[in-house]
Amino acid sequence: MSSDLSKLTDAADKWVEMAGKFKTIEEQYERDVHGVSLGPSWVGQSADAANYRFTVTLKELQGAQEEAKAIASILRDSHTQLAALRGRVSTVRADAIKHGMRVSDQGVVSFDTEQLSQSARSAYVHDPGYQESVRAQVTRWGELLDRAVQAVTDADDGIKLALAAAVVDSDVMDGTMNGFNRSPVKSPYPSLEEAGKAADMPKGRAAVAEWWRDLDPVTRGILLRERGNDLQAAGIMAPLYEWRQADAGSGAFDTEDPTAHDLWVLTQAQSIAAGGDVTGEVAASRNMQHYLSGTGEPLDLDVDRILHDDSGFRTDVGTLHITENQEAWRQKALDEFEKAGGDRTVVVPVESQAIGRTFGEDEWFHAVGSHQQNVSGMVTVSPGDGGKPQVSLDYQVNVWDRYNWDSGKSTTFPGGVTIPDDDMGRLHKVGFAQEFDMRGSSSTYTQDLNSGSAPGVTPADPGREGSRGDVSRGDEENR
């Protein structure tokens, strides 16, 4: 915070001065050395060889000027942006103190009880609700300060990247052999901070999704163009929605002793699971088998297959998630496009509200049943012909559920077998089976948002039956 940023502009001035000196040397060299090889008094192979070498040196002198001016420009931008970001840190710190916080020299935020009156201090000590409110405020101000400081760090990283790029020879065929950069290119990113953030993608799908949403719309457009497939594979479209199971299910696992009736229910469940291939309910069979395996490990759902099989699910996605939101998503992206100047591609992350629904198709009703679903993705706006922007939506469909049994209900399985859910849930209680989480995301689908046409989710035929002969069954996932 106490660094003298004026040294950046001082250094920039010296780089500009250096460029001027290289210009003077270039003019002298071109006149007194390079020009000799071009004159009529020196001809032949030796003149040609000298001219080639002299031209390379001339290019070096020209490149030195451009490189020096590029570095000067980066240093001036660095001063401007770091000063603004440092001011943001100071503002957040001052606001935190104004709202009753104490901020240490290391940036740690705590509640400043010394600012309290005696009565307020007494209330704080004896009121748990007041204490909880204070903890929330401390967390909030700490996060705001951390973000402000991180922005400075990101900008610093962006400066390093910009300086490193400025000194890379942009023409490897000009004969200078890793010489000065004669054609430096200005960073395409909106700021040095954005350049630093763009280069620092975290690991883990959840972290990647948050990182992606924190980028500038123009930065997202650049990254999507440069490495879109890799970014999608890393999880930029993953939902931010944090699913939690709606109830406690059957309770604690393996806490009761089994009875003879439990053993009978187990044999019935095993028969139902084994019969899934015969009845065609392969997914239901697989999920039942996973329940009976007792591992409790999460299971991936093949959402593309569910979309293919369940027309009601496709309708839900089209009407409740796409149609319900597409106009607002489109307008938000167009606003960002105009804000960016109307001539650069922007990308805006979108996500629909998660809602509870129930699959209607028999297999998936038995395999999953009621669940939470939403859509996550991004709207891209690019400059189009005649000044008309092109708008499209790329999205994936997400599903979450807990494989458990609802007390007081019963389930009728293929073949007419009806078993109370309480009986199936007891298999979890006695350790014969174990409940588990299920989740999955579909492939990426694209919707044109220019024409106003109704959305249509058209998953490809999965192309396999998923029976016991399907080797993917060994993956213990519905893929």
C-alpha positions in Angstrom: 0.0 0.0 0.0 2.9 2.3 0.6 4.8 1.6 -2.7 5.7 4.6 -4.7 3.8 4.1 -8.0 5.3 7.2 -9.5 8.4 5.1 -10.2 6.4 3.4 -12.9 5.8 6.6 -14.8 9.5 7.6 -14.3 10.5 4.3 -15.8 8.1 4.8 -18.7 9.6 8.2 -19.4 13.1 6.6 -19.6 11.9 3.9 -22.0 10.4 6.6 -24.2 13.7 8.4 -24.1 15.5 5.2 -24.9 13.2 4.8 -28.0 14.2 8.2 -29.1 17.9 7.4 -28.8 17.4 4.2 -30.8 15.6 6.3 -33.5 18.6 8.6 -33.8 21.0 5.6 -34.0 18.7 4.0 -36.7 18.8 7.2 -38.8 22.6 7.4 -38.6 23.0 3.7 -39.3 20.7 3.7 -42.3 22.5 6.7 -43.7 26.1 5.9 -43.0 26.2 2.1 -43.0 23.1 0.5 -44.6 23.1 3.0 -47.4 26.6 2.1 -48.5 25.5 -1.4 -49.6 22.7 0.2 -51.7 25.0 2.6 -53.5 26.2 2.2 -57.1 29.9 2.0 -56.0 29.5 -1.4 -54.3 28.0 -4.3 -56.3 28.3 -8.1 -56.4 28.0 -10.9 -53.9 29.8 -9.1 -51.2 27.5 -6.1 -51.5 24.5 -8.4 -51.4 25.8 -10.3 -48.3 26.6 -7.0 -46.5 23.2 -5.6 -47.4 21.4 -8.6 -45.8 23.4 -8.3 -42.6 23.0 -4.5 -42.5 19.2 -4.9 -43.1 19.0 -7.3 -40.1 20.8 -4.8 -37.9 18.5 -2.0 -39.2 15.5 -4.1 -38.3 16.9 -4.6 -34.8 17.2 -0.9 -34.3 13.7 -0.4 -35.5 12.5 -3.2 -33.3 14.3 -1.8 -30.3 12.3 1.4 -30.7 8.9 -0.4 -30.9 9.7 -2.6 -28.0 10.8 0.3 -25.8 7.6 2.2 -26.6 5.5 -0.9 -25.9 7.1 -1.3 -22.5 6.6 2.4 -21.7 2.9 2.0 -22.6 2.6 -1.0 -20.3 4.3 0.8 -17.4 1.9 3.8 -17.8 -1.1 1.5 -17.9 0.3 -0.2 -14.8 0.5 3.0 -12.9 -3.0 4.1 -13.8 -4.6 0.7 -13.0 -2.6 -0.1 -9.9 -3.3 3.4 -8.5 -7.1 2.8 -9.1 -7.0 -0.6 -7.5 -5.0 0.5 -4.6 -7.6 3.3 -4.1 -10.3 0.6 -4.1 -8.5 -1.3 -1.3 -8.2 2.0 0.7 -11.9 2.7 0.2 -13.0 -0.8 1.3 -10.7 -0.6 4.3 -12.1 2.9 5.3 -15.7 1.7 4.8 -15.1 -1.4 7.0 -13.7 0.8 9.8 -16.7 3.1 9.4 -19.0 0.2 9.9 -17.4 -0.9 13.1 -14.6 -3.1 11.9 -10.9 -3.2 12.8 -8.4 -3.9 9.9 -4.9 -5.0 10.8 -1.8 -4.2 8.8 -2.0 -7.7 7.3 -5.6 -7.1 6.1 -7.3 -9.2 8.8 -10.8 -7.9 9.6 -12.3 -8.2 13.1 -15.0 -6.5 15.1 -13.8 -3.4 16.9 -15.5 -3.5 20.3 -13.6 -0.4 21.3 -16.0 1.6 19.1 -19.0 0.4 21.1 -20.6 2.2 24.0 -20.8 0.4 27.3 -24.4 -0.6 26.7 -23.7 -1.8 23.2 -20.7 -3.8 24.4 -22.9 -5.4 27.1 -25.5 -6.3 24.5 -22.8 -7.8 22.3 -21.5 -10.0 25.1 -25.0 -11.3 26.1 -26.9 -11.4 22.8 -26.2 -14.5 20.6 -28.2 -12.9 17.7 -26.0 -9.8 17.9 -22.9 -11.9 17.8 -24.1 -13.9 14.8 -24.9 -10.6 13.0 -21.4 -9.4 13.8 -19.8 -12.6 12.5 -21.7 -12.2 9.3 -20.5 -8.6 8.9 -16.9 -9.5 9.7 -17.0 -12.3 7.0 -18.6 -9.9 4.5 -16.0 -7.1 5.0 -13.2 -9.7 5.0 -14.4 -11.0 1.7 -14.7 -7.6 0.2 -11.2 -6.6 1.3 -9.8 -10.0 0.0 -11.3 -9.3 -3.4 -9.9 -5.8 -3.5 -6.4 -7.1 -2.6 -6.7 -10.0 -5.1 -7.5 -7.6 -7.8 -4.1 -5.9 -7.2 -2.4 -9.3 -7.3 -4.2 -10.2 -10.5 -3.1 -6.8 -12.1 0.5 -7.5 -11.0 0.3 -10.9 -12.7 -1.1 -9.2 -15.8 1.7 -6.7 -15.8 4.3 -9.5 -15.7 2.5 -11.3 -18.6 2.3 -8.1 -20.7 6.0 -7.2 -20.2 7.0 -10.8 -21.0 4.9 -10.7 -24.2 6.3 -7.3 -25.3 9.8 -8.6 -25.5 9.1 -11.7 -27.6 10.3 -11.5 -31.2 7.0 -11.5 -33.2 8.7 -12.3 -36.5 10.9 -15.3 -36.4 11.6 -15.1 -40.1 13.1 -11.6 -40.3 16.6 -12.8 -39.7 17.1 -11.1 -36.3 17.0 -14.5 -34.5 15.0 -13.7 -31.3 15.7 -10.1 -31.6 13.7 -7.1 -30.5 9.9 -7.1 -31.1 9.2 -4.9 -34.1 5.4 -5.5 -34.0 4.3 -5.6 -30.4 0.5 -6.2 -30.0 -1.6 -4.6 -27.3 -3.2 -7.0 -24.9 -6.8 -7.9 -26.0 -8.0 -8.0 -22.4 -9.9 -5.1 -21.0 -7.4 -4.5 -18.2 -4.1 -5.8 -16.8 -6.2 -7.3 -13.9 -8.3 -9.2 -16.4 -5.2 -10.5 -18.2 -3.9 -11.8 -14.8 -7.2 -13.4 -13.9 -7.5 -15.0 -17.3 -4.1 -16.8 -16.9 -4.9 -18.1 -13.4 -7.6 -20.7 -13.9 -8.1 -22.7 -10.7 -8.5 -26.4 -10.4 -11.8 -28.2 -9.7 -15.1 -27.8 -11.5 -16.8 -25.7 -8.8 -13.8 -23.3 -8.6 -13.6 -23.0 -12.4 -17.3 -22.1 -12.6 -16.8 -19.3 -10.0 -13.7 -18.1 -11.7 -15.4 -18.0 -15.0 -18.3 -15.9 -13.7 -15.9 -13.5 -12.1 -14.3 -12.6 -15.4 -15.2 -9.6 -17.6 -17.6 -10.5 -20.5 -15.0 -9.5 -23.1 -12.4 -11.7 -21.3 -14.7 -14.7 -21.5 -15.2 -14.0 -25.2 -11.4 -14.1 -25.8 -10.9 -17.2 -23.8 -13.8 -19.0 -25.4 -12.4 -18.3 -28.8 -8.9 -19.3 -27.9 -9.6 -22.5 -25.9 -13.3 -23.0 -25.6 -13.3 -26.8 -25.7 -10.7 -27.1 -22.9 -12.6 -24.6 -20.8 -15.9 -26.4 -21.2 -14.3 -29.7 -20.3 -12.8 -27.9 -17.2 -16.3 -26.9 -16.0 -17.1 -23.3 -17.0 -20.7 -24.2 -17.5 -21.0 -26.1 -14.2 -23.9 -24.8 -12.1 -23.3 -22.7 -9.0 -26.5 -24.1 -7.4 -25.5 -26.1 -4.3 -27.9 -29.0 -4.0 -28.8 -30.3 -0.5 -31.0 -33.4 0.2 -34.5 -32.4 1.2 -34.8 -34.8 4.2 -32.9 -37.2 6.4 -34.0 -40.2 4.4 -34.1 -43.4 6.4 -31.8 -42.0 9.1 -28.4 -43.3 10.2 -26.7 -46.2 8.3 -26.3 -49.7 9.9 -27.6 -48.8 13.3 -30.2 -51.6 13.8 -30.2 -55.4 13.8 -31.7 -57.1 10.8 -34.9 -59.2 11.1 -36.1 -62.2 9.1 -38.5 -59.8 7.3 -35.5 -57.6 6.4 -33.8 -60.6 4.8 -37.0 -61.3 2.8 -37.1 -57.7 1.6 -33.4 -58.0 0.6 -34.1 -61.0 -1.6 -37.0 -59.2 -3.2 -34.8 -56.1 -3.9 -32.1 -58.3 -5.4 -34.6 -59.9 -7.7 -36.0 -56.6 -8.8 -32.4 -55.3 -9.5 -31.6 -58.5 -11.5 -34.8 -58.3 -13.5 -34.1 -54.8 -14.8 -32.5 -56.1 -18.0 -35.5 -58.2 -18.7 -38.1 -55.5 -18.1 -36.0 -52.9 -19.9 -35.6 -50.7 -16.8 -31.8 -50.8 -16.9 -31.2 -47.5 -15.1 -33.6 -48.5 -12.3 -31.8 -51.9 -12.0 -28.4 -50.2 -11.9 -29.4 -47.7 -9.2 -31.0 -50.5 -7.1 -27.8 -52.5 -7.4 -25.8 -49.6 -6.3 -28.1 -49.1 -3.3 -27.7 -52.8 -2.4 -23.9 -52.6 -2.8 -23.8 -50.6 0.4 -21.0 -48.3 -0.6 -22.9 -45.0 -0.4 -20.7 -43.6 -3.1 -22.3 -40.8 -5.3 -23.5 -42.0 -8.7 -23.5 -40.1 -12.0 -26.7 -39.8 -13.9 -26.8 -40.0 -17.7 -28.9 -36.9 -18.3 -28.6 -37.2 -22.1 -30.2 -40.6 -21.9 -33.0 -39.2 -19.6 -33.6 -36.4 -22.1 -33.8 -39.0 -24.9 -36.2 -41.2 -23.0 -38.5 -38.8 -21.2 -40.5 -36.3 -23.3 -41.9 -34.6 -20.3 -38.4 -33.9 -19.1 -37.5 -32.3 -22.5 -40.7 -30.2 -22.2 -39.7 -29.0 -18.8 -36.3 -28.0 -20.0 -37.7 -26.1 -22.9 -40.5 -24.3 -21.2 -39.6 -24.0 -17.5 -35.9 -23.2 -18.0 -35.2 -21.9 -21.5 -38.4 -20.1 -22.6 -38.9 -18.7 -19.1 -35.5 -17.1 -19.1 -34.2 -16.6 -22.6 -35.4 -13.1 -23.2 -33.9 -11.8 -19.9 -30.7 -13.7 -20.6 -30.6 -12.3 -24.2 -31.1 -8.7 -23.1 -28.5 -9.0 -20.4 -25.9 -10.2 -22.9 -26.9 -7.5 -25.4 -26.4 -4.9 -22.7 -22.9 -6.1 -22.0 -22.2 -6.2 -25.8 -23.2 -2.5 -26.1 -21.2 -1.6 -22.9 -18.1 -3.2 -24.5 -18.4 -1.0 -27.6 -20.6 -3.2 -29.8 -17.6 -4.6 -31.7 -16.2 -7.4 -29.5 -17.6 -10.8 -28.6 -19.0 -11.0 -25.1 -20.0 -14.0 -23.1 -22.4 -13.9 -20.1 -22.9 -16.9 -17.8 -26.5 -17.9 -17.1 -28.3 -20.3 -14.8 -32.0 -21.0 -14.2 -33.5 -21.5 -10.8 -33.4 -25.1 -9.6 -36.9 -26.6 -9.3 -38.3 -29.9 -8.1 -39.9 -32.2 -10.7 -40.7 -35.9 -11.1 -39.7 -38.0 -14.1 -42.8 -39.4 -15.8 -41.2 -42.2 -17.9 -41.4 -45.5 -16.0 -37.7 -46.4 -16.0 -36.5 -43.0 -14.8 -39.4 -42.7 -12.4 -38.2 -45.9 -10.7 -34.5 -45.0 -11.1 -34.7 -41.4 -9.8 -38.2 -40.2 -9.4 -38.5 -36.7 -7.9 -35.4 -34.6 -8.2 -34.0 -31.1 -8.6 -33.2 -29.8 -12.1 -31.9 -26.6 -13.7 -30.0 -25.3 -16.7 -26.6 -23.6 -16.7 -24.6 -22.2 -19.6 -23.7 -19.0 -21.3 -25.1 -16.5 -23.8 -22.6 -15.4 -26.5 -23.0 -12.1 -28.5 -20.8 -11.5 -31.5 -20.7 -8.7 -34.1 -22.8 -9.7 -37.1 -23.3 -8.6 -40.7 -24.8 -5.2 -41.1 -24.2 -4.3 -37.5 -26.7 -6.8 -36.2 -25.3 -8.8 -33.3 -25.6 -12.6 -33.3 -26.9 -14.1 -30.0 -26.8 -17.8 -29.0 -27.2 -19.8 -25.9 -25.1 -22.8 -25.0 -26.4 -24.8 -22.1 -26.4 -28.0 -20.2 -29.1 -29.6 -18.2 -28.4 -30.6 -14.6 -30.1 -33.1 -12.3 -29.7 -33.8 -8.6 -31.3 -36.3 -6.2 -30.8 -38.6 -3.2 -31.5 -42.3 -3.6 -33.7 -43.0 -0.6 -37.2 -44.1 0.4 -40.1 -42.0 1.6 -41.7 -43.3 4.8 -45.4 -43.9 4.5 -45.3 -44.6 0.7 -45.0 -47.7 -1.4 -43.5 -48.5 -4.8 -44.8 -50.9 -7.4 -42.0 -52.4 -9.5 -42.2 -54.1 -12.9 -44.0 -57.4 -12.5 -46.5 -56.0 -10.1 -44.4 -56.3 -7.0 -45.3 -53.7 -4.4 -43.0 -53.0 -1.5 -43.5 -50.4 1.2 -40.8 -47.7 1.2 -40.4 -48.2 4.9 -39.2 -51.8 4.2 -36.8 -50.7 1.5 -35.5 -47.9 3.8 -34.8 -50.4 6.6 -32.2 -52.1 4.4 -30.2 -48.9 4.9 -30.8 -48.9 8.6 -29.7 -52.5 9.1 -26.6 -52.2 6.8 -27.9 -54.3 3.9 -27.9 -51.2 1.6 -26.9 -47.6 1.7 -28.4 -44.4 0.4 -26.4 -42.3 -2.0 -26.4 -39.0 -3.9 -27.1 -38.9 -7.6 -26.2 -36.0 -10.0 -25.4 -35.5 -13.6 -25.1 -32.9 -16.4 -26.0 -33.3 -20.1 -23.9 -32.6 -23.1 -23.9 -29.0 -24.4 -26.9 -27.9 -26.4 -27.2 -24.7 -28.5 -30.2 -22.4 -28.9 -30.3 -19.6 -31.5 -31.6 -16.5 -29.7 -31.9 -14.3 -32.8 -35.1 -15.7 -34.3 -37.2 -16.1 -31.2 -38.0 -19.7 -32.2 -39.2 -22.1 -29.5 -36.4 -24.1 -27.8 -36.0 -27.7 -28.8 -33.9 -30.1 -26.8 -32.8 -32.8 -29.3 -30.5 -35.3 -27.7 -28.9 -37.9 -29.9 -29.9 -41.6 -29.6 -27.6 -43.0 -26.9 -26.9 -45.9 -29.3 -26.7 -48.6 -26.7 -29.0 -50.5 -24.4 -27.0 -50.4 -21.2 -27.7 -54.0 -20.3 -25.4 -56.4 -18.5 -23.6 -56.9 -21.8 -22.8 -53.2 -21.9 -19.2 -52.8 -20.6 -20.0 -49.3 -19.3 -22.0 -50.9 -16.5 -18.8 -51.6 -14.7 -18.3 -47.9 -14.3 -21.2 -47.9 -11.8 -22.6 -44.8 -13.4 -25.5 -44.2 -15.8 -23.3 -43.2 -18.7 
